[in-house]
Structures are given as C-alpha cells and as structure tokens.
Amino acid sequence: MAVRPGQRNERIRTFPVWEMFFEKLPEGSLPIATARVKWDLEYQKRVGIRTGPAPHLPPGGAAQIARVARRVQHSLGLSGYARVDLRLAPDGRFFVIEANAVPDLASDEDYALSAQ
C-alpha cells in the first residue's frame, strides 16, 4: 500500500536497542562513530569496533528508548522504516543524535541484524 504525504504509520514497531562497542580504541580516542569507524573495515578490526544488542541499559531504558524513537518518527512525519540514533550518557540519560529515514537494509548491517 502506498503512503500518502503526511500519512502516518498506524502502528510503529521498534527493534531491540543496538549498540556500537569500542573495545580497543587508542589512548585519547573518543568513542564516536566517525566515517573511519563506520566504513574502514581494517580499522574496525584493529581497534575492536563491533555492534550488537545493548546489554547494559538502565532499568526501563529499552522501553524509554522505544517510546522516544516512536515519538521522533511521528514528530518528523516519517513513514515506512527509519533508524533513530542516540548517545547514552554515563548517568543513564540518552540523547537523540539523528533520525535516519533510509538506513542501510543489507542483511549484514545493523538495521537488519536488529530486526532478526
């Protein structure tokens, strides 16, 4: 079924919260998803960057993130699928960084892996 401009999804389904892990970053490097972190496979292997389900969210964090992701989807008038990127602060608060209305759907990418 085609979605008309301005038409919103009736029900938004969220996937498990996915995290980027920075396991062996060089001294002084910040855990930020730069272009090098995202696309340089050799660099990813060398410094231990991987992604997967977020194991250490604060109590109720996954449900709160899902609510915020749905609100972002509605607020921006997005339809179909989207990915909402967040940053988790040491005190357990999280911040929306961006909404990606066209995330990579390849079977070995985060969006598809989270959907599985």
N, CA, C and O atoms as a printed pandas DataFrame, in Angstrom:
     atom_number atom_name residue_name chain_id  residue_number  x_coord  y_coord  z_coord
0              1         N          MET        A               1    0.840   -1.175    0.000
1              2        CA          MET        A               1    0.000    0.000    0.000
2              3         C          MET        A               1    0.887    1.241    0.000
3              4         O          MET        A               1    1.841    1.311    0.775
4              5         N          ALA        A               2    0.604    2.186   -0.822
5              6        CA          ALA        A               2    1.368    3.430   -0.888
6              7         C          ALA        A               2    1.010    4.322    0.295
7              8         O          ALA        A               2   -0.120    4.308    0.782
8              9         N          VAL        A               3    1.987    5.093    0.743
9             10        CA          VAL        A               3    1.763    6.033    1.832
10            11         C          VAL        A               3    1.672    7.430    1.236
11            12         O          VAL        A               3    2.580    7.881    0.538
12            13         N          ARG        A               4    0.577    8.100    1.515
13            14        CA          ARG        A               4    0.387    9.460    1.020
14            15         C          ARG        A               4    1.211   10.429    1.859
15            16         O          ARG        A               4    1.438   10.172    3.041
16            17         N          PRO        A               5    1.664   11.540    1.275
17            18        CA          PRO        A               5    2.397   12.540    2.060
18            19         C          PRO        A               5    1.567   12.967    3.267
19            20         O          PRO        A               5    0.373   13.244    3.151
20            21         N          GLY        A               6    2.214   13.013    4.415
21            22        CA          GLY        A               6    1.529   13.413    5.641
22            23         C          GLY        A               6    0.830   12.268    6.358
23            24         O          GLY        A               6    0.432   12.417    7.514
24            25         N          GLN        A               7    0.674   11.122    5.689
25            26        CA          GLN        A               7    0.027    9.969    6.320
26            27         C          GLN        A               7    1.026    9.318    7.280
27            28         O          GLN        A               7    2.192    9.129    6.930
28            29         N          ARG        A               8    0.572    8.978    8.482
29            30        CA          ARG        A               8    1.461    8.379    9.465
30            31         C          ARG        A               8    1.186    6.897    9.582
31            32         O          ARG        A               8    0.090    6.419    9.291
32            33         N          ASN        A               9    2.204    6.186   10.014
33            34        CA          ASN        A               9    2.028    4.764   10.279
34            35         C          ASN        A               9    1.000    4.589   11.381
35            36         O          ASN        A               9    0.986    5.355   12.345
36            37         N          GLU        A              10    0.152    3.603   11.251
37            38        CA          GLU        A              10   -0.839    3.334   12.282
38            39         C          GLU        A              10   -0.165    2.788   13.537
39            40         O          GLU        A              10   -0.521    3.172   14.652
40            41         N          ARG        A              11    0.792    1.908   13.362
41            42        CA          ARG        A              11    1.470    1.290   14.499
42            43         C          ARG        A              11    2.950    1.171   14.161
43            44         O          ARG        A              11    3.308    0.574   13.146
44            45         N          ILE        A              12    3.798    1.726   14.993
45            46        CA          ILE        A              12    5.231    1.665   14.762
46            47         C          ILE        A              12    5.810    0.544   15.605
47            48         O          ILE        A              12    5.580    0.469   16.812
48            49         N          ARG        A              13    6.555   -0.311   14.959
49            50        CA          ARG        A              13    7.229   -1.414   15.639
50            51         C          ARG        A              13    8.690   -1.025   15.848
51            52         O          ARG        A              13    9.347   -0.552   14.921
52            53         N          THR        A              14    9.191   -1.221   17.048
53            54        CA          THR        A              14   10.593   -0.941   17.315
54            55         C          THR        A              14   11.358   -2.252   17.445
55            56         O          THR        A              14   10.811   -3.280   17.847
56            57         N          PHE        A              15   12.628   -2.185   17.097
57            58        CA          PHE        A              15   13.512   -3.340   17.211
58            59         C          PHE        A              15   14.332   -3.209   18.489
59            60         O          PHE        A              15   14.339   -2.145   19.108
60            61         N          PRO        A              16   15.022   -4.273   18.893
61            62        CA          PRO        A              16   15.883   -4.173   20.080
62            63         C          PRO        A              16   16.909   -3.048   19.919
63            64         O          PRO        A              16   17.347   -2.741   18.810
64            65         N          VAL        A              17   17.277   -2.448   21.036
65            66        CA          VAL        A              17   18.280   -1.391   21.030
66            67         C          VAL        A              17   19.620   -2.008   20.648
67            68         O          VAL        A              17   20.039   -3.020   21.211
68            69         N          TRP        A              18   20.280   -1.382   19.685
69            70        CA          TRP        A              18   21.551   -1.868   19.146
70            71         C          TRP        A              18   22.644   -0.902   19.565
71            72         O          TRP        A              18   22.408    0.304   19.629
72            73         N          GLU        A              19   23.824   -1.403   19.847
73            74        CA          GLU        A              19   24.907   -0.573   20.367
74            75         C          GLU        A              19   26.183   -0.766   19.547
75            76         O          GLU        A              19   26.418   -1.835   18.984
76            77         N          MET        A              20   26.996    0.280   19.489
77            78        CA          MET        A              20   28.321    0.194   18.890
78            79         C          MET        A              20   29.320    0.076   20.031
79            80         O          MET        A              20   29.341    0.910   20.936
80            81         N          PHE        A              21   30.148   -0.965   19.985
81            82        CA          PHE        A              21   31.144   -1.223   21.025
82            83         C          PHE        A              21   32.524   -0.819   20.515
83            84         O          PHE        A              21   32.904   -1.144   19.390
84            85         N          PHE        A              22   33.255   -0.116   21.347
85            86        CA          PHE        A              22   34.617    0.326   21.053
86            87         C          PHE        A              22   35.532   -0.378   22.055
87            88         O          PHE        A              22   35.696    0.100   23.178
88            89         N          GLU        A              23   36.123   -1.495   21.671
89            90        CA          GLU        A              23   36.818   -2.341   22.639
90            91         C          GLU        A              23   38.297   -2.031   22.822
91            92         O          GLU        A              23   38.822   -2.225   23.918
92            93         N          LYS        A              24   38.994   -1.552   21.782
93            94        CA          LYS        A              24   40.439   -1.334   21.896
94            95         C          LYS        A              24   40.852   -0.006   21.249
95            96         O          LYS        A              24   41.821    0.047   20.493
96            97         N          LEU        A              25   40.118    1.050   21.549
97            98        CA          LEU        A              25   40.465    2.347   20.967
98            99         C          LEU        A              25   41.824    2.809   21.473
99           100         O          LEU        A              25   42.175    2.553   22.625
100          101         N          PRO        A              26   42.588    3.486   20.628
101          102        CA          PRO        A              26   43.870    4.032   21.081
102          103         C          PRO        A              26   43.656    5.060   22.190
103          104         O          PRO        A              26   42.608    5.700   22.268
104          105         N          GLU        A              27   44.658    5.203   23.037
105          106        CA          GLU        A              27   44.633    6.180   24.137
106          107         C          GLU        A              27   44.245    7.551   23.610
107          108         O          GLU        A              27   44.808    8.023   22.622
108          109         N          GLY        A              28   43.287    8.191   24.263
109          110        CA          GLY        A              28   42.862    9.527   23.891
110          111         C          GLY        A              28   41.798    9.586   22.811
111          112         O          GLY        A              28   41.286   10.666   22.515
112          113         N          SER        A              29   41.451    8.447   22.212
113          114        CA          SER        A              29   40.408    8.422   21.180
114          115         C          SER        A              29   39.033    8.415   21.837
115          116         O          SER        A              29   38.830    7.780   22.872
116          117         N          LEU        A              30   38.107    9.116   21.232
117          118        CA          LEU        A              30   36.740    9.157   21.749
118          119         C          LEU        A              30   35.875    8.121   21.034
119          120         O          LEU        A              30   36.065    7.886   19.840
120          121         N          PRO        A              31   34.928    7.495   21.742
121          122        CA          PRO        A              31   34.041    6.507   21.110
122          123         C          PRO        A              31   32.932    7.194   20.300
123          124         O          PRO        A              31   31.777    7.245   20.722
124          125         N          ILE        A              32   33.308    7.713   19.141
125          126        CA          ILE        A              32   32.385    8.419   18.261
126          127         C          ILE        A              32   32.400    7.725   16.902
127          128         O          ILE        A              32   33.461    7.354   16.402
128          129         N          ALA        A              33   31.231    7.553   16.312
129          130        CA          ALA        A              33   31.104    6.853   15.027
130          131         C          ALA        A              33   31.474    7.782   13.872
131          132         O          ALA        A              33   30.604    8.305   13.177
132          133         N          THR        A              34   32.769    7.977   13.681
133          134        CA          THR        A              34   33.267    8.773   12.561
134          135         C          THR        A              34   33.150    7.964   11.273
135          136         O          THR        A              34   32.803    6.783   11.310
136          137         N          ALA        A              35   33.434    8.585   10.151
137          138        CA          ALA        A              35   33.419    7.869    8.872
138          139         C          ALA        A              35   34.395    6.694    8.915
139          140         O          ALA        A              35   34.095    5.615    8.402
140          141         N          ARG        A              36   35.558    6.904    9.524
141          142        CA          ARG        A              36   36.543    5.828    9.626
142          143         C          ARG        A              36   35.998    4.663   10.445
143          144         O          ARG        A              36   36.154    3.503   10.063
144          145         N          VAL        A              37   35.365    4.970   11.559
145          146        CA          VAL        A              37   34.777    3.940   12.415
146          147         C          VAL        A              37   33.682    3.181   11.664
147          148         O          VAL        A              37   33.578    1.961   11.789
148          149         N          LYS        A              38   32.876    3.888   10.893
149          150        CA          LYS        A              38   31.750    3.266   10.192
150          151         C          LYS        A              38   32.169    2.438    8.981
151          152         O          LYS        A              38   31.595    1.375    8.747
152          153         N          TRP        A              39   33.151    2.893    8.207
153          154        CA          TRP        A              39   33.378    2.306    6.888
154          155         C          TRP        A              39   34.730    1.635    6.682
155          156         O          TRP        A              39   34.885    0.896    5.710
156          157         N          ASP        A              40   35.714    1.856    7.547
157          158        CA          ASP        A              40   37.049    1.274    7.365
158          159         C          ASP        A              40   37.116   -0.068    8.100
159          160         O          ASP        A              40   37.365   -0.113    9.305
160          161         N          LEU        A              41   36.891   -1.161    7.362
161          162        CA          LEU        A              41   36.827   -2.492    7.976
162          163         C          LEU        A              41   38.136   -2.878    8.646
163          164         O          LEU        A              41   38.123   -3.518    9.698
164          165         N          GLU        A              42   39.259   -2.504    8.061
165          166        CA          GLU        A              42   40.559   -2.814    8.657
166          167         C          GLU        A              42   40.714   -2.106   10.008
167          168         O          GLU        A              42   41.171   -2.702   10.983
168          169         N          TYR        A              43   40.331   -0.843   10.050
169          170        CA          TYR        A              43   40.382   -0.079   11.296
170          171         C          TYR        A              43   39.447   -0.696   12.335
171          172         O          TYR        A              43   39.818   -0.821   13.502
172          173         N          GLN        A              44   38.244   -1.080   11.924
173          174        CA          GLN        A              44   37.286   -1.698   12.843
174          175         C          GLN        A              44   37.889   -2.939   13.502
175          176         O          GLN        A              44   37.764   -3.133   14.711
176          177         N          LYS        A              45   38.535   -3.767   12.702
177          178        CA          LYS        A              45   39.143   -4.987   13.246
178          179         C          LYS        A              45   40.294   -4.653   14.178
179          180         O          LYS        A              45   40.417   -5.244   15.251
180          181         N          ARG        A              46   41.137   -3.710   13.777
181          182        CA          ARG        A              46   42.326   -3.371   14.557
182          183         C          ARG        A              46   41.970   -2.817   15.936
183          184         O          ARG        A              46   42.636   -3.141   16.920
184          185         N          VAL        A              47   40.937   -1.991   16.018
185          186        CA          VAL        A              47   40.608   -1.373   17.308
186          187         C          VAL        A              47   39.368   -1.988   17.967
187          188         O          VAL        A              47   38.865   -1.455   18.956
188          189         N          GLY        A              48   38.881   -3.090   17.431
189          190        CA          GLY        A              48   37.810   -3.837   18.084
190          191         C          GLY        A              48   36.466   -3.153   18.095
191          192         O          GLY        A              48   35.808   -3.095   19.134
192          193         N          ILE        A              49   36.044   -2.631   16.954
193          194        CA          ILE        A              49   34.728   -1.996   16.869
194          195         C          ILE        A              49   33.738   -3.028   16.343
195          196         O          ILE        A              49   33.960   -3.660   15.310
196          197         N          ARG        A              50   32.653   -3.182   17.070
197          198        CA          ARG        A              50   31.602   -4.109   16.649
198          199         C          ARG        A              50   30.264   -3.547   17.119
199          200         O          ARG        A              50   30.222   -2.600   17.904
200          201         N          THR        A              51   29.180   -4.132   16.636
201          202        CA          THR        A              51   27.845   -3.726   17.058
202          203         C          THR        A              51   27.061   -4.952   17.497
203          204         O          THR        A              51   27.370   -6.080   17.112
204          205         N          GLY        A              52   26.038   -4.710   18.311
205          206        CA          GLY        A              52   25.193   -5.800   18.771
206          207         C          GLY        A              52   24.156   -5.283   19.742
207          208         O          GLY        A              52   24.085   -4.082   20.006
208          209         N          PRO        A              53   23.348   -6.190   20.277
209          210        CA          PRO        A              53   22.323   -5.783   21.241
210          211         C          PRO        A              53   22.956   -5.064   22.430
211          212         O          PRO        A              53   24.024   -5.453   22.904
212          213         N          ALA        A              54   22.297   -4.023   22.902
213          214        CA          ALA        A              54   22.801   -3.237   24.033
214          215         C          ALA        A              54   22.558   -4.009   25.334
215          216         O          ALA        A              54   21.408   -4.194   25.732
216          217         N          PRO        A              55   23.627   -4.462   26.000
217          218        CA          PRO        A              55   23.440   -5.324   27.168
218          219         C          PRO        A              55   23.270   -4.601   28.499
219          220         O          PRO        A              55   22.764   -5.202   29.446
220          221         N          HIS        A              56   23.670   -3.336   28.609
221          222        CA          HIS        A              56   23.720   -2.700   29.925
222          223         C          HIS        A              56   22.907   -1.411   29.994
223          224         O          HIS        A              56   23.394   -0.394   30.487
224          225         N          LEU        A              57   21.697   -1.450   29.513
225          226        CA          LEU        A              57   20.834   -0.273   29.617
226          227         C          LEU        A              57   20.326   -0.139   31.042
227          228         O          LEU        A              57   20.166   -1.141   31.739
228          229         N          PRO        A              58   20.070    1.083   31.481
229          230        CA          PRO        A              58   19.491    1.255   32.814
230          231         C          PRO        A              58   18.100    0.619   32.871
231          232         O          PRO        A              58   17.483    0.410   31.826
232          233         N          PRO        A              59   17.595    0.307   34.064
233          234        CA          PRO        A              59   16.253   -0.280   34.175
234          235         C          PRO        A              59   15.216    0.586   33.450
235          236         O          PRO        A              59   15.148    1.798   33.653
236          237         N          GLY        A              60   14.424   -0.054   32.614
237          238        CA          GLY        A              60   13.398    0.657   31.848
238          239         C          GLY        A              60   13.947    1.407   30.650
239          240         O          GLY        A              60   13.185    2.043   29.922
240          241         N          GLY        A              61   15.258    1.347   30.428
241          242        CA          GLY        A              61   15.890    2.108   29.346
242          243         C          GLY        A              61   15.416    1.696   27.961
243          244         O          GLY        A              61   15.161    2.552   27.114
244          245         N          ALA        A              62   15.297    0.405   27.724
245          246        CA          ALA        A              62   14.871   -0.056   26.397
246          247         C          ALA        A              62   13.460    0.426   26.073
247          248         O          ALA        A              62   13.192    0.850   24.949
248          249         N          ALA        A              63   12.564    0.364   27.046
249          250        CA          ALA        A              63   11.183    0.828   26.822
250          251         C          ALA        A              63   11.148    2.335   26.604
251          252         O          ALA        A              63   10.398    2.825   25.759
252          253         N          GLN        A              64   11.957    3.072   27.364
253          254        CA          GLN        A              64   12.000    4.527   27.204
254          255         C          GLN        A              64   12.570    4.900   25.832
255          256         O          GLN        A              64   12.067    5.815   25.180
256          257         N          ILE        A              65   13.597    4.210   25.401
257          258        CA          ILE        A              65   14.185    4.468   24.083
258          259         C          ILE        A              65   13.171    4.160   22.988
259          260         O          ILE        A              65   13.066    4.912   22.019
260          261         N          ALA        A              66   12.426    3.071   23.125
261          262        CA          ALA        A              66   11.407    2.722   22.135
262          263         C          ALA        A              66   10.333    3.815   22.050
263          264         O          ALA        A              66    9.906    4.184   20.956
264          265         N          ARG        A              67    9.902    4.327   23.200
265          266        CA          ARG        A              67    8.895    5.407   23.204
266          267         C          ARG        A              67    9.430    6.651   22.492
267          268         O          ARG        A              67    8.735    7.260   21.680
268          269         N          VAL        A              68   10.662    7.016   22.806
269          270        CA          VAL        A              68   11.254    8.201   22.182
270          271         C          VAL        A              68   11.424    7.981   20.686
271          272         O          VAL        A              68   11.160    8.895   19.905
272          273         N          ALA        A              69   11.854    6.801   20.263
273          274        CA          ALA        A              69   12.021    6.513   18.836
274          275         C          ALA        A              69   10.689    6.655   18.091
275          276         O          ALA        A              69   10.645    7.195   16.986
276          277         N          ARG        A              70    9.611    6.169   18.701
277          278        CA          ARG        A              70    8.295    6.312   18.067
278          279         C          ARG        A              70    7.890    7.781   17.989
279          280         O          ARG        A              70    7.335    8.218   16.981
280          281         N          ARG        A              71    8.162    8.542   19.042
281          282        CA          ARG        A              71    7.819    9.975   19.036
282          283         C          ARG        A              71    8.626   10.734   17.987
283          284         O          ARG        A              71    8.101   11.626   17.322
284          285         N          VAL        A              72    9.894   10.381   17.840
285          286        CA          VAL        A              72   10.729   11.016   16.812
286          287         C          VAL        A              72   10.149   10.705   15.438
287          288         O          VAL        A              72   10.035   11.598   14.598
288          289         N          GLN        A              73    9.784    9.455   15.201
289          290        CA          GLN        A              73    9.204    9.043   13.917
290          291         C          GLN        A              73    7.951    9.874   13.620
291          292         O          GLN        A              73    7.799   10.401   12.519
292          293         N          HIS        A              74    7.066    9.986   14.600
293          294        CA          HIS        A              74    5.835   10.764   14.412
294          295         C          HIS        A              74    6.126   12.254   14.253
295          296         O          HIS        A              74    5.579   12.908   13.365
296          297         N          SER        A              75    6.988   12.784   15.116
297          298        CA          SER        A              75    7.273   14.226   15.094
298          299         C          SER        A              75    7.862   14.688   13.775
299          300         O          SER        A              75    7.573   15.791   13.312
300          301         N          LEU        A              76    8.685   13.849   13.174
301          302        CA          LEU        A              76    9.324   14.212   11.907
302          303         C          LEU        A              76    8.469   13.839   10.693
303          304         O          LEU        A              76    8.838   14.129    9.555
304          305         N          GLY        A              77    7.333   13.201   10.941
305          306        CA          GLY        A              77    6.452   12.825    9.843
306          307         C          GLY        A              77    7.026   11.727    8.974
307          308         O          GLY        A              77    6.720   11.650    7.784
308          309         N          LEU        A              78    7.861   10.870    9.561
309          310        CA          LEU        A              78    8.468    9.787    8.795
310          311         C          LEU        A              78    7.455    8.672    8.583
311          312         O          LEU        A              78    6.566    8.459    9.407
312          313         N          SER        A              79    7.597    7.977    7.486
313          314        CA          SER        A              79    6.734    6.820    7.230
314          315         C          SER        A              79    7.613    5.671    6.772
315          316         O          SER        A              79    8.751    5.870    6.345
316          317         N          GLY        A              80    7.074    4.481    6.867
317          318        CA          GLY        A              80    7.878    3.320    6.490
318          319         C          GLY        A              80    8.856    2.980    7.592
319          320         O          GLY        A              80    8.472    2.837    8.753
320          321         N          TYR        A              81   10.124    2.851    7.228
321          322        CA          TYR        A              81   11.124    2.466    8.212
322          323         C          TYR        A              81   12.107    3.610    8.440
323          324         O          TYR        A              81   12.284    4.476    7.584
324          325         N          ALA        A              82   12.740    3.597    9.608
325          326        CA          ALA        A              82   13.742    4.603    9.957
326          327         C          ALA        A              82   14.562    4.054   11.118
327          328         O          ALA        A              82   14.157    3.115   11.803
328          329         N          ARG        A              83   15.718    4.662   11.318
329          330        CA          ARG        A              83   16.559    4.326   12.462
330          331         C          ARG        A              83   16.803    5.608   13.250
331          332         O          ARG        A              83   17.130    6.644   12.671
332          333         N          VAL        A              84   16.646    5.541   14.563
333          334        CA          VAL        A              84   16.906    6.689   15.423
334          335         C          VAL        A              84   18.203    6.405   16.180
335          336         O          VAL        A              84   18.312    5.413   16.902
336          337         N          ASP        A              85   19.185    7.294   16.002
337          338        CA          ASP        A              85   20.481    7.129   16.653
338          339         C          ASP        A              85   20.523    7.959   17.924
339          340         O          ASP        A              85   20.080    9.107   17.954
340          341         N          LEU        A              86   21.062    7.354   18.970
341          342        CA          LEU        A              86   21.122    8.003   20.282
342          343         C          LEU        A              86   22.524    7.872   20.871
343          344         O          LEU        A              86   23.328    7.051   20.428
344          345         N          ARG        A              87   22.792    8.683   21.857
345          346        CA          ARG        A              87   24.028    8.559   22.639
346          347         C          ARG        A              87   23.611    8.418   24.096
347          348         O          ARG        A              87   22.803    9.196   24.602
348          349         N          LEU        A              88   24.175    7.409   24.767
349          350        CA          LEU        A              88   23.881    7.155   26.172
350          351         C          LEU        A              88   24.967    7.810   27.023
351          352         O          LEU        A              88   26.155    7.543   26.838
352          353         N          ALA        A              89   24.556    8.665   27.951
353          354        CA          ALA        A              89   25.486    9.346   28.852
354          355         C          ALA        A              89   25.824    8.424   30.025
355          356         O          ALA        A              89   25.060    7.509   30.329
356          357         N          PRO        A              90   26.957    8.655   30.683
357          358        CA          PRO        A              90   27.339    7.817   31.827
358          359         C          PRO        A              90   26.292    7.781   32.943
359          360         O          PRO        A              90   26.218    6.809   33.695
360          361         N          ASP        A              91   25.487    8.835   33.051
361          362        CA          ASP        A              91   24.475    8.864   34.115
362          363         C          ASP        A              91   23.168    8.173   33.714
363          364         O          ASP        A              91   22.195    8.216   34.466
364          365         N          GLY        A              92   23.137    7.529   32.526
365          366        CA          GLY        A              92   21.953    6.792   32.099
366          367         C          GLY        A              92   20.994    7.571   31.223
367          368         O          GLY        A              92   20.083    6.985   30.637
368          369         N          ARG        A              93   21.180    8.892   31.119
369          370        CA          ARG        A              93   20.341    9.677   30.210
370          371         C          ARG        A              93   20.790    9.400   28.781
371          372         O          ARG        A              93   21.945    9.053   28.535
372          373         N          PHE        A              94   19.867    9.559   27.852
373          374        CA          PHE        A              94   20.263    9.396   26.453
374          375         C          PHE        A              94   19.788   10.602   25.659
375          376         O          PHE        A              94   18.858   11.308   26.049
376          377         N          PHE        A              95   20.455   10.814   24.535
377          378        CA          PHE        A              95   20.203   11.971   23.693
378          379         C          PHE        A              95   20.018   11.512   22.254
379          380         O          PHE        A              95   20.792   10.694   21.757
380          381         N          VAL        A              96   18.996   12.034   21.584
381          382        CA          VAL        A              96   18.778   11.722   20.172
382          383         C          VAL        A              96   19.812   12.490   19.361
383          384         O          VAL        A              96   19.933   13.708   19.493
384          385         N          ILE        A              97   20.553   11.778   18.524
385          386        CA          ILE        A              97   21.551   12.391   17.662
386          387         C          ILE        A              97   20.958   12.678   16.289
387          388         O          ILE        A              97   21.124   13.770   15.746
388          389         N          GLU        A              98   20.258   11.677   15.728
389          390        CA          GLU        A              98   19.659   11.867   14.411
390          391         C          GLU        A              98   18.619   10.793   14.153
391          392         O          GLU        A              98   18.585    9.753   14.812
392          393         N          ALA        A              99   17.777   11.074   13.181
393          394        CA          ALA        A              99   16.856   10.072   12.654
394          395         C          ALA        A              99   17.284    9.820   11.215
395          396         O          ALA        A              99   17.371   10.748   10.411
396          397         N          ASN        A             100   17.545    8.574   10.902
397          398        CA          ASN        A             100   17.972    8.203    9.561
398          399         C          ASN        A             100   16.767    7.566    8.862
399          400         O          ASN        A             100   16.365    6.448    9.187
400          401         N          ALA        A             101   16.205    8.290    7.908
401          402        CA          ALA        A             101   14.991    7.820    7.222
402          403         C          ALA        A             101   15.272    6.746    6.179
403          404         O          ALA        A             101   14.344    6.122    5.664
404          405         N          VAL        A             102   16.544    6.527    5.867
405          406        CA          VAL        A             102   16.890    5.489    4.877
406          407         C          VAL        A             102   18.128    4.703    5.337
407          408         O          VAL        A             102   19.164    4.751    4.675
408          409         N          PRO        A             103   18.033    3.980    6.464
409          410        CA          PRO        A             103   19.184    3.198    6.915
410          411         C          PRO        A             103   19.476    2.054    5.952
411          412         O          PRO        A             103   18.594    1.587    5.232
412          413         N          ASP        A             104   20.720    1.617    5.954
413          414        CA          ASP        A             104   21.152    0.513    5.092
414          415         C          ASP        A             104   20.372   -0.748    5.465
415          416         O          ASP        A             104   20.331   -1.131    6.634
416          417         N          LEU        A             105   19.758   -1.387    4.478
417          418        CA          LEU        A             105   18.947   -2.582    4.724
418          419         C          LEU        A             105   19.673   -3.883    4.388
419          420         O          LEU        A             105   19.060   -4.950    4.420
420          421         N          ALA        A             106   20.966   -3.815    4.067
421          422        CA          ALA        A             106   21.714   -5.034    3.748
422          423         C          ALA        A             106   21.620   -6.014    4.917
423          424         O          ALA        A             106   21.570   -5.602    6.076
424          425         N          SER        A             107   21.598   -7.296    4.613
425          426        CA          SER        A             107   21.381   -8.315    5.637
426          427         C          SER        A             107   22.472   -8.357    6.699
427          428         O          SER        A             107   22.240   -8.880    7.789
428          429         N          ASP        A             108   23.661   -7.819    6.411
429          430        CA          ASP        A             108   24.745   -7.830    7.393
430          431         C          ASP        A             108   24.932   -6.472    8.078
431          432         O          ASP        A             108   25.940   -6.251    8.749
432          433         N          GLU        A             109   23.976   -5.575    7.913
433          434        CA          GLU        A             109   24.034   -4.255    8.543
434          435         C          GLU        A             109   23.162   -4.225    9.801
435          436         O          GLU        A             109   22.299   -5.083    9.993
436          437         N          ASP        A             110   23.401   -3.227   10.648
437          438        CA          ASP        A             110   22.770   -3.148   11.969
438          439         C          ASP        A             110   21.246   -3.194   11.932
439          440         O          ASP        A             110   20.633   -3.882   12.749
440          441         N          TYR        A             111   20.629   -2.480   11.007
441          442        CA          TYR        A             111   19.163   -2.408   10.975
442          443         C          TYR        A             111   18.579   -3.818   10.777
443          444         O          TYR        A             111   17.686   -4.239   11.512
444          445         N          ALA        A             112   19.092   -4.527    9.786
445          446        CA          ALA        A             112   18.575   -5.878    9.503
446          447         C          ALA        A             112   18.924   -6.839   10.619
447          448         O          ALA        A             112   18.102   -7.682   10.979
448          449         N          LEU        A             113   20.129   -6.738   11.180
449          450        CA          LEU        A             113   20.516   -7.625   12.258
450          451         C          LEU        A             113   19.642   -7.415   13.498
451          452         O          LEU        A             113   19.266   -8.382   14.160
452          453         N          SER        A             114   19.322   -6.174   13.809
453          454        CA          SER        A             114   18.443   -5.887   14.929
454          455         C          SER        A             114   17.036   -6.428   14.663
455          456         O          SER        A             114   16.376   -6.925   15.576
456          457         N          ALA        A             115   16.592   -6.331   13.435
457          458        CA          ALA        A             115   15.253   -6.837   13.079
458          459         C          ALA        A             115   15.173   -8.353   13.236
459          460         O          ALA        A             115   14.116   -8.892   13.566
460          461         N          GLN        A             116   16.282   -9.031   13.002
461          462        CA          GLN        A             116   16.287  -10.501   13.152
462          463         C          GLN        A             116   16.065  -10.881   14.584
463          464         O          GLN        A             116   16.036  -12.068   14.910
